[in-house]
Amino acid sequence: MNKTKLLIKIIDSIHKLVTSDDYKNTYRLNNSFSRNRKLSFQQIIYLICSNLRKSINLEIASFKDKFKFIKLPDVTKQGFSKARQNISPEAFNKICELFIDKFYSLNTSLNKWNGYNVFAIDGTTLQVPDTEENLIEFGYKSSRHKTKTALATGSAIYDVMNDIIVDAKIDSYPKSERVLAKEHINKLVHYDSKIINKTIITLDRGYPSYEMFDYINEKNLFFVIRLSSSYKLANDITENDETISYIKNGEEKKVRLIKVILENGTEEILATNIFDKIITIDMFKELYFLRWRIETKYRELKSSIKIEEFSGKKPIAIKQDFYASIFLSLITSVIKFECDKAIEQEIKEKKLKHRYQVNRNYLLGEISRKIISLIAQPSVRKKFLDELIEQGKKNRSIIRPNRSIERKHTHPRKTHHYNQKSCI
């Protein structure tokens, strides 16, 4: 099944979910929407899924103009903000969960690394509106002047080979990375068996512990975890590839340690429970480098999708917007795959010198503008997807292999970047 047909099946399932009474009854709060209201449950779901980034008044006016078939009534931003408080953020997380369930259960052509599924787990800090309610709900960081900045913790498990966020969470700040990682792994193992068969979890140096090693082993998963230089195991290694023992709760355990040398000469120590010597040091280096793709995904979420540009100040609105942004990313990933495949075929036919991929910002912008039609209008779904793929072929960027840029930490996080433009 090609990805276009797959996406049509996924979106069809989401449309059935969103329009069902069970969905409304499960995720409405305080027994709301039991009578006819000016704004219906479905209309609010669609409006939030349209990824609100401008002022609410402008977004409502634009939504009414673009999606007349939704029949959105005249409503003030205050009316919308009040109505959205009656919908659980889990309503939007449920849409993402259904997407993932269908993507893996229906997909017959998953990309793999040497026969393995490869996932990366990582966290990030999210800026949320500075309100007293958010300081209490999420947490904060104090400056030397004792100014409190409201922050939240974002975390995700990401399929690096298929460009899919399998599970994402927004939680309090600060929050233990290891606790969130375990929650992601628990979610992973409950999905289709195709995901967890021969699966590797890659983690950065904030995650390793003997407990984490055991936890992943108990789930019958593999791991590759970078060790910090201060970690005792990292100092125990005497060869580039060796298996060492350690004692945990009176029981002897084993872990394989791999020393890899980066292009700049830096040494990195990786811990793994993959003892098969077919996987060489160079292969482990390649495997761990795949983890970097989750960093690129966070850059997309923050710089292109503008996940921190929340459309409301209250915690419930922040969580709703968070999952709506994840949903946009999921749809974009599948359509991008089809666009890239079409571009690759064109390159072969024309025997072009360079490789290209669809311009992701262009694609995100177009999908953001059409996402409601894709969900709510089955009759135009295939037409819109075909148009997106055709336009994507024309809006492409050159792929520059083996390009690396030194990571600099000379400035605090900037809000505006010349080469990172919003696309929605």
URLINMO-V461967 format. One record per backbone hydrogen bond with DSSP energy under -0.5 kcal/mol. NH is the residue of the N-H (numbers start at 1). CO is the residue of the C=O. Records with the same first field share a line. If there is no record, write none. Layout:
BEGIN
NH: CO, CO
END
This chain:
BEGIN
6: 2
7: 3
8: 4
9: 5
10: 6
11: 7
12: 8
13: 9
14: 10
15: 11
16: 12
17: 13
18: 14
19: 15
20: 17
24: 20
25: 21
26: 22
27: 23
28: 24
29: 86
32: 29
34: 31
40: 38
44: 40
45: 41
46: 42
47: 43
48: 44
49: 45
50: 46, 47
51: 48
53: 51
59: 55
60: 56
61: 57
62: 58
63: 59
64: 60
65: 61
66: 62
67: 63
70: 67
71: 68
80: 76
81: 77
82: 78
83: 79
84: 80
85: 81, 82
86: 83
87: 84
88: 27
91: 88
92: 89
93: 89
94: 90
95: 91
96: 92
97: 93
98: 94
99: 95
100: 96
101: 97
102: 98
103: 99
104: 100
105: 101
106: 102
107: 103
113: 116
114: 112
116: 113
117: 198
119: 200
120: 158
121: 202
122: 156
124: 154
126: 152
128: 150
131: 129
135: 131
136: 132
137: 133
138: 134
139: 134
141: 149
143: 147
146: 143
149: 141, 147
150: 148
151: 139
152: 126
153: 171
154: 124, 152
155: 169
156: 122
157: 167
158: 120
159: 164
160: 118, 158
161: 118
163: 159
164: 159
166: 157, 164
167: 157
169: 155
171: 153
173: 138
180: 176
181: 177
182: 178
183: 179
184: 180
185: 181
186: 182
187: 183
188: 184
189: 185
190: 186, 187
191: 188
195: 192
196: 192
197: 193
198: 196
199: 196
200: 117
201: 222
202: 119, 200
203: 224
204: 121
207: 204
213: 209
214: 210
215: 211
216: 212
217: 213
218: 214
219: 215
220: 217
221: 216
222: 199
224: 201
225: 271
226: 203
227: 269
231: 228
234: 231
235: 231, 232
236: 232, 233
237: 233
242: 257
244: 242, 255
246: 253
248: 246, 251
251: 248
253: 246
255: 244
256: 272
257: 242
258: 270
259: 240
260: 258, 268
262: 260, 266
265: 262
268: 260
269: 227
270: 258, 268
271: 225
272: 256
273: 223
275: 273
279: 276
280: 278
284: 280
285: 281
286: 282
287: 283
288: 284
289: 285
290: 286, 287
291: 288
292: 289
293: 290
294: 291
295: 291, 292
296: 292
297: 293
298: 294
299: 295
300: 296
301: 297
302: 298
303: 299
304: 299, 300
305: 300
307: 301
309: 306
310: 308
317: 314
318: 314
319: 315
320: 316
321: 317
322: 318
323: 319
324: 320
325: 321
326: 322
327: 323
328: 324
329: 325
330: 326
331: 327
332: 328
333: 329
334: 330
335: 331
336: 332
337: 333
338: 334
339: 335
340: 336
341: 337
342: 338
343: 339
344: 340
345: 341
346: 342
347: 343
348: 344
349: 345
350: 346
351: 347
352: 347
357: 397
359: 395
360: 358
363: 359
364: 360
365: 361
366: 362
367: 363
368: 364
369: 365
370: 366, 367
371: 367
374: 370
375: 371
376: 372
377: 373
378: 376
380: 377
381: 377, 378
384: 380
385: 381
386: 382
387: 383
388: 384
389: 385
390: 386
391: 387
392: 388
393: 389
394: 390, 391
395: 391
396: 394
397: 357
399: 355
400: 398
401: 399
403: 400
408: 406
417: 420
420: 417
423: 304
END
